[in-house]
Amino acid sequence: MKIIRVCLVAVVCAGLLTSSVWGATDDPVSFKQSVAQAGGTWCRTQEIFDARYPDRNNKDAQACPIEGPCDLVVNRDANIPNPGDPSLTIRLKFHILCNDDGTNCASTQAAVDAQMELTNQEYAPYGVTFVYETEFNNSTQYRSWADNEESGLKNTFADEPDKQCNIYVTYVEGSYSFGTFPWDNTALTNMGGIVMTEPAFGFNEKTLTHELGHCLGLWHTHHGVDEVTECGQCYERADNSNGDVAGDFCSDTRPTPTNFNCNDPSGNEPCTLTPWAPTDPQNYMGYSPDFCINEFSPQQAGRIHCWFAQELTGWVALGFLGDPREGSESVTVNFTYDSPLAGNSFKWYFGDGDSAMVENPTHTFGPGIFDVALTVSTDVGEITAVEQQFVTVWADTLDAPPVEEAPNTAGYWEINCTNALPVTEFILPVTLTNVTSVLFLDSVSFVGTRLDYFESKQVVFDNRFVGQLAYRVQANVGGGAPPLPPGSGPIARVHYRTRVNADPGDTSYIAMTPLSAYTLKATTLTTNYEPVFNGATLNVVSGCECPNQADIEPDNFVTALDLSACIDILFAGASDVQDPLCPSPRFDADCDNFTTALDLTVVIDHLFAGGAGPCDPCAL
């Protein structure tokens, strides 16, 4: 069994999508149309409900019986959502049936995601958003499903039906799908939920929108014509005289015979002889092809919100807000409980070990990425909402140490990074000052640094002549490299060479200022931000170092041992010592670039007559 949890945010999308049998094809005949052309019906919600409650309409009533308070006009209309009202967030769980060995699944996660993207788009204008998770269930027995297997399928796989709408995707042998009305006694039991036949599910398919409409309290638009007794108490007249109290209990959806087309039906309604037209073939709760359905009516939206509040509050996905949700070093977040479901008690878990037990807490976060959870005790039980990576706080710094270099010397600045968050990408715009007089900018390297394993290291800006070079480095560009984990250490080296004519005391400064469109940036799994960069100075120093002049036997003092060594150099052919950064050998005590008896005299004078001692070649 494989479980995948996904949360999609509903957006409003203009335009119509064309449905096809197995997904996006050029075939204009959809699965639903092909079923209709074969004389079948692709939705059996009403038939199954009627079979379950055969005596429901066999009543000697003076009016069409109602199923609950939401069938009353006053309650329906009071629940019509207004722009800006909080959206209902409803939890769904998909059960995708596969063979016993996990093969031949009725759908894929990509198809589930595409289905829910479309379904959320269609419900968004009516104040409804769905969040969902997906479970792949291995069962060859229910991979192809017959009418008599509903109880077995649902009792095997139903998961918390009182807290979410279970949706089963398999192949239904009768080529139909069906939902469960909220007034059905089984709606919140294992026997509730939706069964979707696989050809009607996935990319560009709108059947789920229709079946969810049933689960949220909507009849077919043709309910008052073809699913009740002709001209009886529940028959909806085309003269609009009883649209609020019969049929689908919505007077803003015109009564219609079952209509599989995008056009109005012809003929007259038999009770009042009023023409059927105009009707609403564009309504989601009719049987028109997918490419021409695109709306619920306002009164239908009122019924959805009313029936949800009346029967389905356990399905609500709790919501909460936080402001702000990201920042540097320390962030204080104000949390707000945001749900239409009243809470009796609250417990917040902030992901850093702290918690709170008030409705709208305030909490301060240090560096890190934090999952936040809220458990609310309600009249329908405890409900928990978890928002992963809800708060992001960074405290990242980049710095380069000061350096000293002699003229005409190659070197590098080591860029160190201390990061509290995993980083997937850096933009590093390097600028060196005084490049015309002090140094050349050579290159930036990552070998041997914490970014050595990053898959892409791309120069995005190059003007080295004036000391400017920008890199974009990315961890994963297809090879699966992980983000840079939190830690500290070098991430890059900026290589340079000081100019031959640079003078001691000259300086250059390394900075990371914007270069064209490229600014210093670190990208994490949740956000991007500008780390703090602490620049540093390069100081040009003399290239001469002669610390041991006449100290032939190196002990940092000129002694008789050194005098003896000088005599050996002068008269016995012993080798002199040449320091790498000194222009003169050590025995050149008078700094005339020759080793002679005069140098021996300087040493003797220093040792025995209080003379000044050897010269400093670097001072000349």
N, C-alpha and C positions, 0 to 999 in steps of 0.2 A: 504494500500500500504506500503510495507516495502522496504527500500533502504539499500543496503550494498555496501560500497566502498572498493575496494581492489586494491593494487598495487603489481604486480609481476615483478621481475627482470628476464630477459631471461638468460638462461644458455645453454651452448652447451652440448648436451647429445649424447653419442654414443649408437648405437644399435637400434633395431626395436621393436615396440610394436605391439601386436596382438589385433585386434579390434574384438568385439563381439556385439551381437544385443543389449543387455541391460546393458552392462558393462563387467567386467572381469569374464568370464566363460570359461569352457573347450570346448565350442562349436566352432569349427573352422570356421563355416559359419557365416559371419558378416551380419549385416542388409543390407549393400549395395550389398553383394553377393546374398542375398535372393531376393532383388528387381530385380536384373539382371536376376536371374534364372527364375523369374516370367514374364520376358519379358518387364520389366519397366526400367525407368531411375531414378537414385536417385538425379540427378542434372538437373534442368530445367532453369538454368540461360540463356542459349542460346535461348531456345524455347521462353521464356517470352520476351527476348530482340527482337527477330525476330517478334513476334506478335505485339509488341509495335511499331516497325518501319518496316512495311512490304515492303516498297519500297527501303529499304537501298541498297540491292544488285541488284535491277532491273535497272541497269545503263548501258548504252552503253559505257563502259570504256575499254581503252586499257591496263589498269593495275588494280590490285586489289585496291579498294578504301581504303584510310587510314582514321583513326578516329581522328588523331591529330599528332602533331610533334613527339610524342614518338614512332610512328610506323616507323619513319625514323632511319636507321641504325646508323647514326652519333650521334643522340641524345640518342638512346638506349645505345650504347656502352660507351658514355661519362658518363653515370650514373651507370655503373657497380661498385658496392662498392668494395673498397680495404680494406684489413685487417687494423684495427686501425682507420677507418673512424668513425665519430660519428654515433651512431645508430638513426634511425628514431623511435620516440616514439609516438605511435598512440593510440588515445582514442577510447574505445568501451563502449557501454552501453547495457547490457543484460536485456531483458524484459521476465521474466518467467511467463507464463500464468497459472493461477489457476482458480478454480471454484469461483463463487461469494462469497462463505463463506470462502475463503482462503485455502480450501482443494484441494487435487488432483493436486498439482502443477506439471508442466511438467518437472521440474528439482529441484535440491537442491543447496544450496550455495556450499556444498562440491563438487558436480559434476561440477559446474561452475569453481571452483578453480582448480580441476583436469584437466578439459578441457583446461583452459588457461595455466596451467603449461606445458602441452604437446605442445600446439600451440606456446607458446613462445620458447620452445626448438627447434621446427621445423623452426621457422623464424630467430632465433638468428644468424645462420651462414651467413645470407644474410642482416645483418644490420638493422633488424626490431625488435622492442619490443612493446608489447601492454600493456597498463594499462586499467583498466576497473572498472565499478561499476555495481551492480546488483539491479534490481527493480522487485519485485514480484507484478504482476498486476492481480487483481481479476476480471475475466470476463468469466463466463460460455459460453457466446456466442462465444468467440474466443478460448476457450480451445481446441476445435476441429475445425479445420480450413479448409474451402473449397476454391476452386479456385477463386470464385467470391467475396471473403471476404478480398482481399488484401487491398483495399482502406479503408475499415472500420477499419481493425486492425491497419494499420499504421497511419491513421489520428487520431485515438484515442490515441495511445500511443507513437508516435514518439517524441523524445526529442532532440532539437537542432541538427537536422541532418546535418547542415553545420559545426558543431563543433565536431561531433563524429559519429562513425558508429553504428547505432542502430541494434541490433540483437534480433529477436523475436523467442523464443523457445516455441513451442506448438506441438500439434499433427496435422500433415498435412494429410488430408484424402487421398491424392494421393501418400503418402509415398515418398516425395521428399523434397529437400531443394533448395534454390536459392539465388543468390546475385544480385548485380547491378554493371554493368561496370562503370568506372569513366567517360567515354565519353557519357554515357546516360544522357539526360537532367534532369532526375529525381534523379540523384545520390545524390545530396545535398539537396533534398527536403524530405518531409514526405514519399514519395513513394520510397525512396532509402533504403539502408541497406540490411539485410540478414534475411530470414525466415528459421529457422532450425526445421526439424521435430524431435521430442524428441528421437526416437530410435537411431538417428545418432548423438546424442549430449551427452557429458559427459566423463566418464572414458574411456580412451584408444581409443577414436573416433577421426578420422582425417578428417571428412567431413568439419569441420569448417576451417581447413587449406586450403582446396580446394576452398571453397566459398569466403574466404577472398582474395584468389588469384585473383578471378574474380573482386572483388571490387577494387583491387589494379592494375588492368590493364592486367590480363592474360587471354588468350583464353585457351580452351581445347587443349591438344596436338593432338587430332584428329579433331580439328576444320577445318583444311585445307583439310580434306578428306570427312568426313561425314556430315559436317554442311555447305558446299558450293556446288556449281554446279560442277559435275564431269568434270574434265579436263578444267574447266573454268579459268578465270584470278586469282581467289583466291585459286585454287586447288594447294596443295603443292606436288611437285614431289618427289618421293623417290630417285631420282638421286642427290638430294641436289642442284639442279640448281636454285631454287627460294625460298629457305627457309627464306631469309631475307625480302622478299617482298610479301609473300603470307602465307596462313595458319595462324599459330600463331605468325608470324613475328619474329621467333627465329630460326636461322639456326642450333643452337646447341641442338634443340629438334627435333628428327627425326619424319617425318610424319607417321601416323599410322591410320588404321581403329579403330573404337571404340573397345577397348580391355578390357574385364572384368577379364583377367587372368594376371598372373605374367610372362608369357612367350611371346616371340615375335609372332605376327600373321603369319600365313603361306600365301603363294601366292605372286603375283606380283602386283605392282601398275599399273593400267590399261593404263595410259597415256604414260609412258616410258617403261613399262614392266620390271621395276627394282624390285627386291625382296623387300618386306617391311623390312625384317630383315637386320641389327639390328635396333630395336626401343628402346624406353625408358619407359618400363612399370613401372619403379621405380619412375617416375615423379609424383609429387603431383597433377598435372593438368590433369592426365589421369583418367581412371575408374578402375584401378587395385585394388585388395583388399588392405585393410589398412596394412596388414602385409608385403607387399612388396614395399610400396611407402615410399621414404625417401629423396627426393631431389627436389629442383628447379635447373634450369641451370643458369650459370652466366648471359646469356642474359635475361632470365626471371627476375633475380634480377635487371638488368638494367632497364627493363620496369617498375618494381614495383617502383623504386626510381624516374624514370622519370615521370610516371603518377601521383605519389603522389605530386611531385613538380609542375606539370602542373595543376592539378585539385583539390587536396585534402589537401592543406596546412592548411585549417581550422581544420582538424582533429588532427593536431600535438599536442602532450602533451609537453608543454614547460619543459625544463630541466634546472637546474642550479646546480652548484657545490659549495662547501664550504670547506675551509681548513684553520686551523683544525676545527673539529666539536665537540670536547670535550676537557675538561681540568679542572684545579682546580682554583677556586676563581675568575679569570678574564681571558677571552679568546677573543682574537681578531681574527675574521674570515674574510678571503678574499673570497668574493663571485664572481663567474664567470657565466655569462649567457651562457648556453650550449644548443643551439638548431639550427637546420638548417634553421629555419624561421627567416628572418630579422625583427628586431624590430625598430619601429620609436620612441618610448618613453618607459620608464621603471619606474615602481614604486614598491619598495621593502617594505615589512612589516615584521619587525624582531620579532614580538611577545612580545616585552617588551615595546611597546608604541612608539618606534622610527621607522623611515622610511627613505628611500633614493630614489633619482630620477635619478640615473646614471646607466649605463649598468653594471658595475662591481664594486660594493661598497665594503668598508671595515667597519666592525662594531664590537664593543667590547661589550661582554655580561658579566653580573654578574651571580651569582648563579641561577640556574633554568633549566627547560627543555622548549625549545622554538620551536613553530611552525613558519616556515618562508613561506611567500607568495610573489609571484612575478606576477604583472600584466603587460603585454606587449601590446602595441598598434601596430598592424601590418596592412598590406594592406588588410587583410581579417577580420579585427575587433580586439577587445580586447580579449586576452586570458589570463587566470589566472592559475597559478600552485601553489599548496600548498604542502609543505613537512612537515608532522607532526613530532614532536619530532626530529627536524633536528639538533639542537644544545643542548648539555648537558654540564652544568658547575656545578661542585660540590664545596662545601666549608665545608665539614663535619669534625667535630672533636670529638674525644672521649677523656675523661679525667677521672682521679680518684683523689680524694683529699688526701692529706697526713693524716695519722692517727697516734695516739699514743696508745699503749697498754701495760699493765702490763704483766709479765710472767703468763703463764697458764690461758690465757684469750681468749674466743671465740669472734670473731668480723668479719667484712666484709669491703671490699672496694666496694663502689658504683661506677659503671661505668656509667658516664653520656655521652649522645650523643646529639650534636647539628647538625641537618641535614637540608639541604636546599632542598633536593630532596626526593620524596617518595622512600622508601627502601623496597624491597621485600625479601631480604635475607642478613644475616650477617654471616661471618666466624670470630669467636673470639678465637684466640690462646693465652691463658693466660700463662705467665711464672712468677713465684715468685722466687726471689733469696734467698740464705742462708737458705734453708728449713731444712738443717740438724742441724743447730744450733739455729735458731730463731723461726721458725713456721712450721706448717703443712698446706698444701693446702687441704682443705676439699671438697669443691664443688662450682659450679656456679648455681645460681638460678635466675629465671625471674619473680617470683611471685610478684605482686604489682608494676612491672615496665612497661614501655611503650611496651615491647615485650611480656607481659603476654598473650595476645590474639593470638600470632603466633601459627600456628597449629603444627609445628614440631620443636622440640628442641632436637638435636641429638649430643651425644658425638662422635666425629670423631677421637680424639687422647687423650689417657689417660696414663700419666706417672706421677701420683701425687706424687710418692715417691721422684722425683726430682723437683717437683713443676711445672709440665707442664700438661695443660688440654685445649683441643680445642673443641668448640661447633660450630655446624652449625644450625642456626635457620632460619626457612622459614615461611613466612606469609601464603601462600596458597599452600596446597598440595592436593587440591581436595574439600575443604570445602568452598572455596570462600572468605577467609579472605582477607581484603584489605591490601595494602602496609602500612608501617609505614608513617604517614603523616609528612611533614616538621614540625620541632619543636625542643624542647629541654627538657631534663629530663633523669632520670635513665633508662637504658635498661637492666642492669644485676647487680648482686651482687656476688662478689668473696669472699667466706667464708673461714676462716682460724682459727687456734688456735695457740697462741704463746706457745712455749715450756716452761715447768716448770723450766728448767735450763737456760732460756734466761736471760741475764744480762742487766740492764739499760745501754742505749747507743748502744746496738745492733740494726741493721737495716735490713730491707728487702725491695726490690724494685719490683713493679709490672710493667711488660712490655708486649707488644704484638708483639713478634718476631715469625718468621716462625717456625712451628712445623711440621716436615716431609713435606708433600705437602701442608700444610694448612697455608696460610698467611692471615693477616687481610684484609678483603674484605667486601665491601658493594655493593649490586646489586640493580640497579634501573630498571625501565621499559625499559631503552634504553642502559644501559652500566653497567659495574662494575668498581670499583676503590678501592684504598687503602686510607681510611680516615687517618687523622693525629691523632695519639694517644699520649697524654701527660701523661706519667707515673708519679708515685708518690712513696713516701717512707713511710714505717712504722717504727717508732721509738719505741723501747722498753723503757719504763719508769718504775720507781719504783712502786711496787704494794702497797706501804705504803702511806697513806694520813692521817695525824693527825693535822689538822689546828686549832683545838679548844681545845687544852689541857688545863684543869682547867677552861675553859669558860663554866661553867655548865648552866648558863642562857645565851644562845647564843646571843651575840651582838658584837662579834669580839673583846671584851675587857675583861680583868680579873679585876673585881671590887669587892666591898664589898658584892654585891649581890651574886657573885660566892662564896665568903668566907662563907656566910650564908648557901648556898646550900651545900658546902662541909661539914659544921658542921652537917647539917641534914643527909647527907649520912653517916657520921662517927658515929653519936651518936643517930640519931632519926630513922634510918632504911630507909631513902629515897633511891630511886633507882639511881644508877650511869648511865651515858650515854656512850654507846659504838658506836663509829663511825665504819662504815662497813669496811673501809680499814686501820684501825688503830689497831695495836696489843694490845694496852692498853686502858682501860677505861679513860674517861676524868679526873677523880679525881686523877689518878696516876701521880701526878705532878713531882715525882722524878724518874719515869721510872724504878721502880724495880718490876713491874708487881703485886704490892699489893697496896691496898688503906688503908693507916695507918695514924697515927698522924704525921708522918714525911711529908706526902704530905700536910697536913694542915699547917705545919710549913713553907714549901716552899711558899705557897700562902701568909701567913702572912708576911713573910720576904720580898716578892715581893711588897706587898701593902704598908707596913709601914716602911721598912728599906732599900728600894732601892735594894733588891736582884734581881738576874738575872731572876727569874721567872721560870715557869714550863719548863720542858725539852721537847725535840722533840723525840718521840720514833722512828721515821723514820731515825733519824741521828745516831742511835746507831748501 
